[in-house]
Amino acid sequence: KRVERAGGKTKKEALQKMALFEAEVLKKGYKEETKITFKELFDIWFKEYVELNCSINTQNTYKNNARLHIFPKIGNYKIVDIKARVINSFFNNLKNEGYKNSQARILRNIINSCLNYAVFPLELLDSNPCSNVKMPKIDGKNEEKKIISKENLYTLLDAGKDICNFKEMCLFLYNTGMRVGEALALQWEDIDFEEKLIHIRHTLIHKDVNEFQLTSTKTSSSLRDIYFNKDVEKILKSLKKSQNENKLKYGCYYINYKENLVFTMPSGKFMTQQHFTNASARLKKTTGINFSMHLFRHTHATMMLEAGATMKDVQTRLGHANINTTMNIYIKSTEDAKKEALKKFTSFAKTSDI
């Protein structure tokens, strides 16, 4: 069988490559060079691995990032033509085009995982060209996360007072540090008013216009019980009262789910993260305050540390699987706490006069 391969600039280089190719065929046997494209590889990897092992949120993240940011650039490349230089050029362009570090890491993970899958179990490639390519340093890796000040909090609550459950959700996240998906998945049976405990067991996934699913939390550490204060108790009782009033108002048209959710629309319909994402986007424009719903969680954790809570306390309350995650995110808060502790000690000791 006649096989053609790119040789070199000289006859000597071509002969050397031919010798290497012959040795490889003698050792492993001849294997037809695959014509599969990266997009086709992604579809195989997604169906055979991602759909079976990843949450719906993760599936949507991979699918959307691949469609918007990877396929337009290397989707039509045959995977045998994706060399290290192609990967390196792709990563460098991410920096030049102003991608955030977090999103660049997601894109690298997708590409690397797909090409690994092509190596094994598909055996379409002998090696992964992405494995030894380093990501360029992208600005924003250690950028400081801001918190929502009380002044801005009041401004946002006032501006969003007419948005369904916006005020309640903001105050709830501000006082509990929960993720939005965890809050939306809460059922009334998860609330212990007597012990003032919230049992966090699920996260809500929006599957379709009229369909949702309560799935397991982000990690096993996210399964947790947290105490709540009087402010949260007031919010929960207000939500319960509104639901009871709406049940009477809507009558037979009220939607009763067997899950008995805490956060619902007036009609009883479940609420989605997109509802609050859209609300945040509108209020950012009208108020000029740069914030996201997740920033309430960050603010809660930062305030806990400044109030004297230990890093372990914050890790447990937030449901982080690894304390290093907590420390990496809130390192500045701990440094500020250390400085404040030294000020208090110095003020107490007053040994400078001795």
N, C-alpha and C positions, 0 to 999 in steps of 0.2 A: 504494500500500500504506500502510495506516495504522500509524504507529509512535508509541508512547507512551514518554515519558521523564520522569523527575522534573524539575520545573522549578525554582522558587525560592519564596521567601516573597511576592514581589511579581510583578505582571504584567511589569514591566520586566526582572526577572531571568530570568523564563521566556522572554521574547522573545530576550534575549541568548543564552541556552543553545540556543534553537531555531536562531538564526542560525549559531552555531558548529557545530551538528550538521549543518545543511544544507551548510555549507562543507566539512565533512569528507566528506559523502556525495558532493558534486560532485568532490572531489579524489581520493578513494579508492574510491568506489562504496559501495553499501549492503552491509553485512555483518551477517548475523543474529547477535544477541547469544547467545553460547554459554551453555548450561545445565549444562556439565560442572562437577562438584564437585572440590574439592581432592584428595580421595581417588582419584577417577577419574583425575585428572591425574597423581598420584603413580604409579599403576599403569602408565600409558602411559610416563612418564619412566623408570620402573624397568625395564620390558621393553625399551624401545628404546635406552636409553643405559647404565644402570647395569650390567645383566647382560652387556653387550658390552664394557664398558670398565673395570670395577672387579673387584677380587679378591672371593672368596667371603666373606672376613672383613668387607670393606667393605659388601658386599651385605647381610649379616646385621645389621650395625650400623645401616644405613639403615632396613631393614625393621622391626627391633625398636623403634627410636626413634620411627619414624613411627607404628607401631601403638599404642605405649604413651603417647606424649607429645604427638603432633600431631593424630592423627585424633579423639581424644575432644573436642578443643577447636575445631578448624577443619576437620575432615575433611569435614563435610557442607555447608560453605559453598560456594556457587557461586563460581568463581574471579573472576567479574566483581564480586562483592560483597566481595572481600578487598581493602580499601583500606589505605592507609598506617596509618590509625588502628587497624585491626584487627591489623595486624602489630605495631604499637607496643604495643598492649595485651597481645598475646601475650608479647612479650619482657619487658615490665614484670612480668607475672605469674610469669615464670620466676624473677626475682630474689626476688619476694615469697614464692614457694613453696620457696625455699632450694636451687635448682638450682646445681650446680657450674659454674664458668666453662667448663670443657672440654666438658661436655655441652650447655650452652647454645649454644656455637659449632657443635656438630654439628647441632642442631636448626635453627639459622639457615641453615646450609649447605644442608640438605635443602629448606627452604622456598624459599630464594633460587634454588636450582638448578631446582626444579620450575617456578617462575614464569618463570624465564628461558627454559625449554624451551617454556612456553606462548606466549611472545613469538616465539621462533624456535627450531625450525623450524615449530612447530604453527600460529603466527599466529592464536592465539585471543585474545591480548591485545595492546594497542598498546604497553604499557610494563609494567615490573616494579615493583609497589608496594613491594617489599621493598628495592630497590636503595639508596634514600636514607634508610632507617630505621636509626638507630644503636642498637646494643645498649647497654642500661644497664650501668653499672659493677657487676660482680658480685664479691662478696668471694671471695677465694681465688685470684685471678689470679696473684698473685706469692707465694702462700703457700710457705713453706719446706718442702722435702721432707726428711724425716728419713732417717736411715740405720739399718741394723740393727747394733746393737752386738754385740761378741763374746759378751757375757753373754746377750743375747737370742737370739743365734744358737744357742748351746749349749742353751738352754732349749727352743727350737723343735725342734731336732734330736732331743732326748730325748723330747719330747712326741709327735713324729710318727714315732718309730722303727718303729712297726708298720704304717705306711702305705706301700704299695708304691712304692719308688723316691723317696719324699719326701726323705729325707736326701741321697741321691745328687744329686737335681736341685737342691736348695738349695745344696749345696756347689759344684756345677758352675756354676751361675749366679753365685754369690758370687765364684768365681775366674776366670770368663771374661767376664762382662758381657753374655752372649748373651741374646736374647729367648727366651721359653719355646717359642714355635713353631719357632724355629730349632734349638733343642736337640732337640726331639722329631723333627725332620726329618733329623737326622744319621744317616748310614749309615756302616758300618764302613770303607767305602772312602774316607770323608772324613777319617779319622783317620790322620795320618802319625806313627807312634810314633818313627821314626828321627829326623825333624827336629823332632818335638814341635810339629806344626802341626795346626790344625783348619781344614778347607776348608768355609766356610759358603756353601752354594749354594741351599738351599731353605727353605721354611717349611711346616709340616704343617697341612693343613686337614681338620677332621673333618666329613665330608659326611653320614655315616649311622652307624647303630650298628656296622655291620661294614665301613664303607668310609671310606677316607681318600685324600687326594691331596697329593702334594708339588708345590707351586707355586713360582714364582719368589719371591725375597725381597721385602721391603717396598719397597725402592728398588734401583736399580742399584748404589748405594754400599754396600748391605748385602751384596753379593757380596764376600767378603773372606776372607783367611787370617789367623788369629791364633795366636800361640804359646801353649802351655799349660805350666803348672808341674808339679812332682812331685805336688802334691795332686790335680790333675786327672788325671794319669797313673794314680794309684792308684785313683781313682773309675772310670775307663774300664776298667782291668784287672779290677776287681771286678765290673763289669757284664758283661764278657765271660765271666768265670768262671761267674757265676750263670746266664747264658744257656746255656752249655754243659752245666751240671748239669741245668737244666730241660729241655733237649732229650732228655737220657737219661731223666729222670723221666717226662715226658709221652709220649715215644715218638712213635707215629704221630698222636697227638692234638695235638702241638705245631704251632703255626701258623707256617709259614715263608713270609714275604713275599719277593718278589724284591728288594725295596728293602733288606733286611738292616739293619733299624733298630738303633740303639744303645740307645735307651730303649724297653723293651717290658714288658708284663705277664708274670708267670711262665709263662703259657700261650703266650707269643710274640705275643699280640695287641698291636696298636699302642696307644699311650697318647695321651690327649687333654689339652688345656689345662684342660678342665672338671674332670678328675680332681684336678689340683693346685689349682684355684680352690676346689673343694669342701673339700679338705683344709685350705687356708688359712682358710676361713671357720670350720671346726670348731675349729682351733687358736687362732684369735683369741679365741674364747669361753672355751676351757679355760685358756689362758695369760694372757689379758688383754693380750697384745702386739698392737698395731695394725700390721699388715704386709700386704703382698701379695707374690706371686711376683716381680712386676716390680721391687719394692724391692731385691731382691738385685742386679739390674743397676745400679740407681742407686747402691747402696752401693759396688759395684766401681769405678764411674767416679769417685766422690767420693774413695775411698781412693787411686786412682791419682794424682789431682790433688794430694792432700795429700802424696803420696810424691815429688812433683816432676815428674810427667809433664806435657808441654805439652798445651794444649787441642787441638792438631792430632793428637797421639798418641791422645787419648781419642776424638776424632771418628772417627778411622780404626778404632779397636778396636771402637767401638759400632756403626759402620756408618751414621752420620748423613749424609744427603745434603748438608746445609748446616752449616757450622761455627757459624753463628748459632744453630741449634737447640741445639747443645751448649753454647754460651755462655749462652743464655737459661736453660737448665735448671740449669747448674752455676755460675752467676755468683757465688753466695755462697762456693763452694769456692775460686774463683780469688781473690776478695777476701781470704779468710782466708790463702791462700798468699802474697799480696802483703804482708800485714801480718807474716807470719812471716818473709818474706825481709828486710823492713826491720829486724826485731828482730835477725836474724842479722848483718846488715851493721853495725848500731849496736854490737852486742857486739864485732864484729871491729875496727871502726875506732877506737872509744873516743876521739873527738876532743873530748869535753866537758871534759877536763882541760887542754886546750891554751889 
